[in-house]
Amino acid sequence: MKIGLNYSTPMSYLWQRLFFSTLMMAPFLLSRRNLARRIDKRILAYVAFSSLAWVFSQILTMSGLGLTSSGMSSILTYTQPLFVFGISALLHRTGATRLKAASVLLGFAGIGMIYWESLGNGVGSAQAILFLLLGGFLWAVSIVSYKLTSDAISPFWMVFGEFALGSVLVLPFTLTAGGVQFSTELPYVLSLAYMTVVSTVVGYSLWFILLRDEDTVTVSSSSLLVPVIAFGAGVFLLGEEINVNQALGIAMVLAGVYLVNRKPSKENGGVNQRSLSKSPIRNQ
């Protein structure tokens, strides 16, 4: 993404990802009509609400990223699992246990350790912080909303709906922020192609499949691994060095994610956790 943003504004880059992802998925879905199901109006309302929350979470996040330092934006972006846990706890979802609460907080603290030195550049404006926090909250709302209807709608249609709606709603913001900026330079084309195919279409499809089958807290906590993987790639591919704070932060993230995903023993009542995390709303 960093390569692409050297040639385009964040909002323009986001719109192009959504637009090309929509075009890419459309032929696949139209050729497999069996993926579509008849769903009632209540389910459609949940789907529409979830899609709107996701689209505006992307708009707010991309807006906030351009207004604050990289360190603070990285930390605030990963408040998403914290919001998912809070909403799940309020809704009395199975995944919101005390152990998972402590584990998610441990992982988030690890993110803070990883980016601690980057905070020396400043924390950014209050507007940027508000945008990023609201973006994280709306992202969590969209995740939990989809979980409520995950047994009634195919994850592929859900992803396609979000991309298509995003292509429409993000465009006005793109036009007011400098317009659509597309470059024919090879680095930009390759960056956009990778972000569209691998990160957006394939990544989000797998993400929603996991959300359908597992609880929201477990799946959302896996996003904390992204900076760990990025640092690992930098070390092995670019020869970058990791300092003590970053190493400690990575260890905390790995420990937190491990504890979130650790299956409880049968003696502690963990026999059927997966079935308990299924969606309570089914298509009749």
N, C-alpha and C positions, 0 to 999 in steps of 0.2 A: 504493500500500500504506500509506503514512504516514497518509492520510486514514482508511482503514479501521481502523487501529490506534488511532485516537482514540476508537473506539466499542467495540472488542473486544480481548481479549487475543491475543497472537501465536499461541498454540496453537489458540484458538477460530477465529481468522481462517484459519489453515492448514487446519483440518478442514473448514470450510465451503467453501473453494476446492476441496479434493479431493472432497468429497461432491457438490457441484453439477457439477463437471467430470465425475464418473462418470455422473451422471444425464444429462448432456448428450451424452456419447459413446455411451451404451448403445444408443439407437435406431438410430444410424448404423451401428454395427457389426453389430447383429442383422439389419438390412436388407440387409447386404452380406456374406453368409456366405462369399463367395469369398475374403475377406481372411484367413479362417482356414485353416490348413494342419495336416495331421497331422504332429506332431513327436514324436520319440522321448523317452524318459525323461531321457537325458543333457541334451538341449536344455532340457527343462522344469526340470531342476535348476539350470542356468545362469540361466534366466529368473527362477526363484523367488529365487535368491541375489541377482541384480542388483536385483530389486524390493525385497527386504528391506533391502539396503544403501542404496538410494535413500530409502526411507521413514525409516529411522533417521537418515540424514544430514539430512533435513528437521527431524526432531524435535530433534536435537542443535543444529542451526544456530539454530532458532527459540528454543531454550532459552538458548543462548549470547548471542543478540542482546539479550535482556532483562537480561543481567548485566554488560554492559561498555559503554564509551563508543562512540558512533557511529563515531569515527575508527578505533579499534582493531578494532571488529567489521567495518568495511568492508575493512580491510587483510587480516584473517585469513580473511574469506569468500573472498577472491580467491587464496588458496593452492591452490584446486582445480586450476587448470591445472598447478601445480608437481607436485602429487601424480599427476596424469594422466601427466605426462612420466616421473616416476620409475617408476611401475608399468609403463608402456610400455617403458621401457629395460630393466627387469628381465625382461620377457617377450620382449625382442628384437623389438619391433614396428618396422615400417618408419619410422613417423613420428618416432621418437626419435633425431634426429641432433644433432650438436654445435651446428650453426647454430640449430636450433630450441630447444635448451637455452638458449643465450645469448639468443635472442630472447624466450623466455618469461620469463627472469629480468629482462630489460630492461623488459618490460611490467609485471611485478610491482613492480619498483622504481619505475616511474612511478606505480602505484597508491599506493605509500608516499608519494611526493612530493605527490600530490593531497590526501591526507588528513593530511599531516604536522602542520599546525597544530591539527587536531582532537585530536591526542594530548595536548594540554595539559590535557584534561579527565581524564586518567588512563588507564591501560591496562586497568583492570578486574581482576577476581579471577582467580586461577589456575584456578578451576573454569570460568569463562567462556571463558578461552583454550583450555582442554582441550576443552570442548564444541565450539567453533568449529573447532579443528584436526581433531578426530575427525569432525565433520560434513563438512569438506572432503575428508578422506581417504576416507570412505565414499561420498561423491558420486563421487569419482574411480574407486573400485572398481566402482560400479554402471555407470559409463560404459564402462570397459574390459570388464567382464563382458558387457554388451549387445553390444559390438563383436564379441566372439567368436561370437555367435549371430545376428548381424544378417542373414545371408543365409537364415536358417531361419525367421524369424518377422517378421510385418508390424510396422512401427514403430507403427501405430495400435493394434494389440492390446497391444503392449508398454506404451505410454502408458496405455491403459485399465487394464491389469493393475496398474500402479503406483498409479494413482489409487484404484482399488477397494480394493486392499490397504491403502493409506494411510488411506482412510476408516475402515477397521476398526481399524487399529493406533493411529492418532492419537487416536481418540475417548476411550480411557481416560485419556490424558495431558491431554486437554482437560477432562474432567470433574473431574480432581483439581486443575486449575489455574484453577478458578473457573467451570467449566461452559461450555456453549455460549451465547455472547452475540451475539444477532442484533438489529440495530436497523432500524427502518423509516424512519429518517431518510434523505432523498434522497441526501446525500453518501455515506453508507455503502453504500446499495444500488447506486449507480453505481460506487463503488470496487470492491465485490465482483463486480459484473457484468463490469467491465473485467478485473480480475485473473483471473476464471474463464474468460472467453471468449478474450480476446486473449493474456494472459500465460501462462495455464496450458494450455488446450486447444490453441489454435493455435500458441503458442510452443513447447511441448514436442513437438508433432507434427512441426513443421518441424525442431526440434533432432534428433530421432531419425532423420528422413529424411536429414539431413546426416551423422549418425554412420554410417548405413548405407553412404553413398557415399564418405566421406572418412576420413582417419586421425584418431584420437582427439585427438592433440596439436594439430592444426590447428583442429579444431572447438572444443575446449575453450578454446583461447586467445582465441577471439572473445568470450568472456564478459568479458574485460578491457575491452571497449569500452563496457560498460554505464555506468560512472560518467562516461566521456567524453561519451556521448550525454546523460546527465542534466545535466552541466554546460553543454553546448551549449544544451539546452532552456531552462535557467535564464537564460542570457545573452540569447537571442533572444526568449523569451516573457515573462520576468519582469524583464529589465533588470539582472540580477545581474552583478557584476564578478568577474573571475578575476585572482588575484594571480600573481606571478612563479613561485612554487613550483608552483602548479596548472597554469600554462601549460607549464612545463617537464615536469611529470608527464604531461600530456596528450600532448605531443610524444613522450615516451618510450614511452607506451602505443601510440600510432599506429605508431611505428617498429618496436616489437616485434611487433605483430600483422601488419604488412606483411611483415616478414622471415620470420615463421612461414609465411605464406601464399604467399610468393614461390616460384614453380616453379623448380626447378633446371634448368640448361641441359642440352641433350642430351649435350654433351661431358663433363658431370660425372655422367652416368649417370642423368639424370632423365627418361628416355623413358617409363617405364611405372610411375611411382610410384603412381598411383591404383589400378592393378590389384594392386600388391603390398600395398596396405593393406586388401584385402578380408578378410572373416572366414575363418579357417582351419577353422571347424566348419560343416559344411553338413548340411542335412537329407537323409538318404538315402531 
